[in-house]
Amino acid sequence: MKKNILVLLLLAAVLAVGVSGCLGGDDEANNTTNNTTNNTTNGSNNSTDSSNNSSNNDSDSDDSSNESVSIPPFDANLTLVDPIPDGFSFLSTATVRSHGQHIGVTDALFGYQGIYQYGENETSVFLTFYDVAIANTTKTSEDYIQIMKDSHASQYGDDSSISTIRFNGHDAVLFTAETDDVPQYGRYMIAWTLGDSIFVTVTGVVDADVLEALATATGY
């Protein structure tokens, strides 16, 4: 009888260990499954985040590359530069028409002009912004720059020199002419555009670097 009880106790102990092992195995399997699932999910989320970040960065890059040219309000303040380059002094602001400014444009475009003096001889230098948008014309500002080129080449012939310079992040056209003939108006000019609606000129019988200093001081 005692032997039978002992055998039963031993069998019970073996069964208990087996059941415990099975239960532990299920827990480990569940933990492994959960960890794998979580890691996979986290990896997927991280990949998604990276994709989103990349997409956002690409979007930002596209936005910056598509920035439009900022066109300033068209008023007399355009002609006031600050600081004024060395050697210049400001006299006054005037309203003008392009056909009377000896720049080769015959259309009567409205403009604001800043009148400056340069150097000991107080040579006049004119900074002028012309408004194309309000004129009764189908031409753009670039069209008027081309008209200026054609006129300068025609007026000064072999003495005409037309080249490209760069300041404030954009190209501009430099006009010069080596001649002793009078009048001297229009020999030296710098011209550039602000979108389709405005073109700008700096004119005066001074060296090209002097004109460029005033043009650069506009900030445009």
C-alpha positions in Angstrom: 0.0 0.0 0.0 2.8 2.4 0.9 4.6 1.5 -2.3 1.4 2.3 -4.3 1.1 5.8 -2.7 4.8 6.5 -3.4 4.4 5.6 -7.0 1.3 7.8 -7.3 3.3 10.7 -5.7 6.1 10.3 -8.2 3.7 10.2 -11.1 2.0 13.4 -9.9 5.4 15.2 -9.5 6.4 14.2 -13.1 3.1 15.4 -14.5 3.4 18.7 -12.6 6.9 19.4 -14.1 5.6 18.6 -17.6 2.6 20.8 -17.4 4.8 23.7 -16.0 7.3 23.2 -18.8 4.5 23.4 -21.4 3.1 26.5 -19.9 6.5 28.1 -19.8 7.1 27.2 -23.4 3.8 28.9 -24.5 4.9 32.1 -22.6 8.3 32.1 -24.3 6.7 31.5 -27.7 4.2 34.3 -27.0 7.0 36.6 -25.9 9.0 35.8 -29.0 6.0 36.4 -31.2 5.2 39.7 -29.5 8.7 40.9 -29.7 9.1 40.0 -33.3 5.7 41.6 -34.1 6.6 44.8 -32.2 10.0 45.1 -33.7 8.6 44.6 -37.2 5.9 47.2 -36.5 8.4 49.6 -35.1 10.7 49.1 -38.0 7.7 49.7 -40.4 6.9 52.9 -38.5 10.5 54.0 -38.6 10.6 53.4 -42.3 7.4 55.3 -42.7 8.8 58.2 -40.6 11.9 58.2 -42.7 9.8 58.2 -45.8 7.7 61.1 -44.5 10.8 63.0 -43.5 12.3 62.5 -46.9 9.1 63.5 -48.5 8.9 66.6 -46.4 12.5 67.5 -47.2 11.9 67.1 -50.9 8.7 69.2 -50.6 10.6 71.9 -48.8 13.3 71.8 -51.5 10.7 72.1 -54.2 9.1 75.1 -52.4 12.4 76.9 -52.1 13.2 76.3 -55.8 9.8 77.7 -56.8 10.1 81.0 -55.0 8.9 83.8 -57.2 10.7 87.1 -57.7 9.6 89.7 -55.1 8.3 92.8 -56.9 8.6 95.9 -54.7 5.7 98.5 -54.5 6.1 101.0 -57.3 6.6 104.4 -55.7 9.3 107.1 -55.3 10.9 105.2 -52.4 12.4 102.8 -54.9 14.9 105.6 -55.9 16.2 106.1 -52.4 19.2 103.9 -51.6 20.5 103.3 -48.1 23.4 103.4 -47.4 24.4 105.7 -50.3 27.7 104.5 -51.8 30.9 106.5 -51.2 31.2 109.6 -53.4 27.4 110.0 -54.0 25.0 112.6 -52.7 21.3 112.5 -53.2 19.5 115.5 -54.7 15.9 114.8 -55.4 13.2 112.5 -56.8 11.3 113.2 -60.0 8.7 111.6 -62.1 9.7 111.1 -65.7 8.7 109.5 -69.1 11.1 107.0 -70.7 11.0 108.6 -74.2 12.8 111.7 -72.8 15.6 109.9 -71.0 18.0 109.1 -73.8 17.9 105.4 -73.2 16.6 104.4 -76.6 13.0 103.8 -75.5 10.4 105.8 -77.5 7.3 104.6 -75.6 6.2 107.0 -72.9 6.5 104.7 -69.9 6.0 106.3 -66.5 9.0 106.2 -64.1 10.3 107.4 -60.8 13.8 108.8 -60.9 16.3 109.5 -58.2 18.8 112.2 -59.1 22.3 111.8 -57.5 25.7 113.6 -57.9 29.0 111.8 -57.9 32.5 113.0 -57.1 34.1 116.4 -56.9 32.8 117.4 -60.3 29.2 116.6 -59.0 28.4 114.6 -62.1 24.8 113.7 -62.4 23.8 110.0 -62.1 20.2 109.0 -62.6 18.5 105.9 -61.0 15.1 105.3 -62.7 12.4 102.6 -62.2 10.0 102.3 -65.2 6.5 100.8 -64.8 5.6 98.6 -67.8 2.4 97.1 -66.3 0.4 100.4 -66.4 1.5 101.3 -70.0 -0.7 100.7 -73.0 1.6 98.1 -74.4 2.0 94.4 -75.0 5.8 94.6 -74.4 7.5 93.2 -71.3 10.4 94.6 -69.3 12.7 92.2 -71.2 11.4 93.6 -74.5 12.5 97.1 -73.4 16.0 95.9 -72.4 16.3 94.5 -76.0 15.1 97.8 -77.4 17.8 99.6 -75.4 20.4 97.2 -76.8 19.3 97.7 -80.4 19.2 101.5 -80.0 22.7 101.7 -78.3 24.3 99.5 -81.0 22.6 101.6 -83.8 23.5 105.0 -82.2 27.2 104.3 -81.4 28.0 101.6 -84.0 31.5 100.2 -83.5 32.0 102.3 -80.4 29.1 100.5 -78.7 30.0 97.9 -76.1 27.1 95.8 -74.5 28.0 93.2 -71.9 26.5 91.2 -69.0 27.4 91.9 -65.4 26.0 90.4 -62.2 25.0 91.9 -58.8 22.4 91.3 -56.1 22.0 87.7 -57.4 20.9 88.6 -61.0 22.2 89.5 -64.4 22.2 93.1 -65.8 23.2 94.7 -69.0 26.1 97.2 -69.1 26.2 99.7 -71.9 29.3 101.7 -72.7 30.5 103.7 -75.7 33.9 105.1 -76.5 33.2 108.3 -78.3 34.0 112.0 -78.0 30.8 113.0 -79.9 28.1 115.0 -78.2 25.6 114.7 -76.7 27.0 112.2 -74.2 23.7 111.0 -72.9 23.1 107.3 -73.0 26.8 106.4 -73.4 27.0 104.7 -70.0 24.1 102.7 -68.6 23.2 99.7 -66.6 19.7 98.1 -67.0 17.9 95.2 -65.5 14.4 93.8 -65.0 12.2 93.1 -62.0 9.8 90.5 -63.4 7.8 91.5 -66.4 6.5 94.7 -65.0 9.5 96.9 -64.1 12.8 97.6 -65.6 15.5 99.7 -64.0 18.3 102.0 -65.4 21.3 103.7 -63.9 22.7 106.3 -66.3 25.5 108.9 -66.1 28.8 109.9 -67.7 30.9 108.1 -65.1 33.0 104.9 -64.9 31.1 101.6 -65.1 32.1 100.7 -61.5 30.5 103.9 -60.3 27.2 103.0 -62.0 27.4 99.5 -60.6 27.9 100.8 -57.1 24.7 102.7 -57.2 22.9 99.8 -58.9 24.0 97.4 -56.3 23.0 99.8 -53.5 19.3 99.5 -54.6 19.2 96.0 -53.2 17.2 94.9 -56.4 
